[in-house]
Amino acid sequence: MHHRFATDQKCHACSNIIFIGERQLFQKEFYHNKCFACDECKKPIKLPLAATQVDGVIMHKVCAKRRKKGAATLKLDIMKQE
């Protein structure tokens, strides 16, 4: 028989109870493994060290760089149109 042990912690993303073995700690907040996902590519983030927070959302560091580069390119395109 497999037992799941609940903690008193709630997931920062979905607010549901987190069970031991299904949590990630990122910037002093706990998340379910499935809730700890990149806002850009929507894939789970497996290692908290590979994550960053940008404008209040969690992303892979690689995706954050890509988004920042895309935003800079978009800004240049808009400036060229003016």
Phi and psi in degrees as a GROMACS rama.xvg file:
@    title "Ramachandran Plot"
@    xaxis  label "Phi"
@    yaxis  label "Psi"
@TYPE xy
-96.7299  126.307  HIS-2
-107.208  140.981  HIS-3
-110.961  130.916  ARG-4
-105.535  120.31  PHE-5
-79.0866  152.808  ALA-6
-110.198  175.771  THR-7
-90.5053  9.02712  ASP-8
-92.3489  144.945  GLN-9
-115.27  147.573  LYS-10
-66.3944  131.552  CYS-11
-65.8031  -26.5742  HIS-12
-85.7702  -45.9752  ALA-13
-113.371  -8.83982  CYS-14
69.1493  9.1695  SER-15
-86.5556  159.163  ASN-16
-61.486  142.202  ILE-17
-104.257  132.864  ILE-18
-94.2134  149.131  PHE-19
-57.1697  135.95  ILE-20
92.227  -4.50072  GLY-21
-127.973  40.6276  GLU-22
-134.819  153.3  ARG-23
-125.11  143.11  GLN-24
-108.876  123.607  LEU-25
-141.095  121.242  PHE-26
47.6497  50.539  GLN-27
67.0255  16.5312  LYS-28
-122.435  143.536  GLU-29
-96.9316  145.32  PHE-30
-136.135  148.977  TYR-31
-64.5775  150.697  HIS-32
-55.0629  -41.7678  ASN-33
-72.2803  -25.7055  LYS-34
-84.0312  -18.7348  CYS-35
-84.5578  81.5277  PHE-36
-130.359  157.742  ALA-37
-74.271  130.689  CYS-38
-68.548  -25.7344  ASP-39
-82.1516  -56.511  GLU-40
-99.4575  -9.60159  CYS-41
69.436  5.89526  LYS-42
-85.3122  149.974  LYS-43
-60.0578  146.444  PRO-44
-100.204  114.968  ILE-45
-81.6941  -31.8186  LYS-46
-122.117  122.634  LEU-47
-55.1406  -28.0548  PRO-48
-68.317  -17.3978  LEU-49
-90.1091  3.77753  ALA-50
-109.602  158.091  ALA-51
-145.313  161.574  THR-52
-114.743  126.112  GLN-53
-129.099  122.58  VAL-54
52.0485  38.1734  ASP-55
83.6413  1.64259  GLY-56
-117.719  152.028  VAL-57
-94.3038  135.87  ILE-58
-143.851  158.423  MET-59
-60.4566  145.838  HIS-60
-59.2208  -38.5135  LYS-61
-63.591  -43.2138  VAL-62
-66.8143  -36.865  CYS-63
-63.5261  -41.2166  ALA-64
-64.5508  -41.902  LYS-65
-63.3034  -43.3434  ARG-66
-64.1906  -43.0465  ARG-67
-63.1692  -42.4381  LYS-68
-63.5423  -41.7917  LYS-69
-64.0788  -39.6406  GLY-70
-66.3829  -39.5439  ALA-71
-65.5479  -40.178  ALA-72
-65.062  -42.2263  THR-73
-62.8643  -41.5064  LEU-74
-62.1095  -42.6712  LYS-75
-63.3065  -40.9116  LEU-76
-63.1447  -40.9062  ASP-77
-65.7185  -41.9036  ILE-78
-63.6641  -36.2903  MET-79
-67.2237  -31.9694  LYS-80
-75.9331  -22.3579  GLN-81
